[in-house]
Amino acid sequence: MEHDDTHPLGPRRVVVTGAGGQLGRALVEAFTGDEVIALTHADWDVARPAPPLAARPELVLHTAAWTDVDGAEDDPQSAAAVNIGGTTNVAALGAPLVAFSSDYVFDGTKGSPYVESDAPAPLSVYGTTKLRGEAAAGDEAWIIRTSWLFGPAGHNFLRTMLRLGAERDELGVVDDQRGCPTFVGHLAAATRQLVDRGSAFGVWHLAAAGDCTWADFAEAIFEEAGLECRVRRITTAEFGAKAPRPAVSILRSEKGAPELPHWRDGLRACLAVM
Ligand SMILES: NC(=O)c1ccc[n+]([C@@H]2O[C@H](COP(=O)([O-])OP(=O)(O)OC[C@H]3O[C@@H](n4cnc5c(N)ncnc54)[C@H](OP(=O)(O)O)[C@@H]3O)[C@@H](O)[C@H]2O)c1
């Protein structure tokens, strides 16, 4: 029997914001079978009210965001306009909403995985705007916190490592931050599962199984891609990024969220489609 992508209740009108971004693209693919209205940054700057839509959406997948974590430290107002104001504008569409948030709402000092009921305490401007964005999503929203996203397109750690790993013999990579590198294809599928099974609105943690440091992830990337580049393990202080980041921001669910494959399987799946 052929796989049927159609939702049991028939195709839904689904708006995707930030549809040109890495997660936006993956969601457009994962919701095949629905009537997807993919709005890129050029189609709708979410810091402004929504443009006229032909029909009211039945579901909104909101991925548009200011994702430049270091840049947000220099321009907190612009980051807030997108991540908080933008989410308010998206919630004003009045449809059930999936709003994506981040492990950077936590300070990383717990030292063990964060679950949905843990108290957020963001360290950075970006993390603060994402946390306030969660509140702006309203009551009819699934807040999906995820982490360390990578995909075949766009700006991400995997693509940076593939580029630098091909150019250099050795690379210094941070080894004192630990998280869950998550493949956008796996996250998009789990998002669809979460919505389709009728999960309650509220906060959900969806991130890849397993955890590692950026240095571990870089080594795995070089191994899987067959690149001869050594990883020199460095500290966050040595790397010297502008925004502070949580040391341990592993996300796990205490609510029975759909489980994602291990990050290494995500890496292999991603490389296979690149
Ligand atoms: N990347 C990560 O590691 C990570 C981790 C945890 C959570 N998240 C969250 O996951 C979601 C998706 O992230 P991503 O990795 O897919 O990011 P991404 O690849 O940077 O995509 C974000 C998209 O939003 C667009 N955008 C930026 N400002 C906008 C605005 N004012 N109006 C409309 N669109 C705008 C960007 O367009 P332009 O490029 O044209 O500006 C881009 O296409 C975000 O909510 C992010 O905070 C990401």
The ligand as an ORCA input file, in Angstrom:
! r2SCAN-3c Opt
* xyz 0 1
  N      19.447     27.296     14.316
  C      19.468     26.757     15.528
  O      20.458     26.175     15.956
  C      18.256     26.832     16.420
  C      18.286     26.242     17.679
  C      17.153     26.309     18.491
  C      16.025     26.939     18.035
  N      16.013     27.527     16.814
  C      14.792     28.192     16.366
  O      14.240     27.459     15.292
  C      13.582     28.336     14.384
  C      14.098     28.125     12.981
  O      15.485     28.391     12.934
  P      16.378     28.093     11.653
  O      17.580     27.404     12.120
  O      15.554     27.508     10.569
  O      16.792     29.575     11.261
  P      17.189     30.183      9.869
  O      17.687     29.140      8.931
  O      18.022     31.380     10.184
  O      15.789     30.653      9.308
  C      15.090     31.729      9.850
  C      14.323     32.355      8.723
  O      13.617     33.470      9.250
  C      13.757     34.512      8.325
  N      13.571     35.796      8.963
  C      14.458     36.529      9.691
  N      13.877     37.663     10.091
  C      12.607     37.653      9.596
  C      11.514     38.548      9.655
  N      11.598     39.712     10.294
  N      10.360     38.196      9.029
  C      10.267     37.034      8.367
  N      11.246     36.154      8.266
  C      12.406     36.461      8.882
  C      15.136     34.363      7.727
  O      15.190     35.037      6.487
  P      16.528     35.808      6.047
  O      17.608     34.801      6.080
  O      16.169     36.306      4.682
  O      16.685     36.906      7.040
  C      15.228     32.855      7.593
  O      14.728     32.420      6.345
  C      13.793     29.735     14.940
  O      12.686     30.073     15.724
  C      15.007     29.592     15.834
  O      15.023     30.552     16.844
  C      17.101     27.479     15.988
*
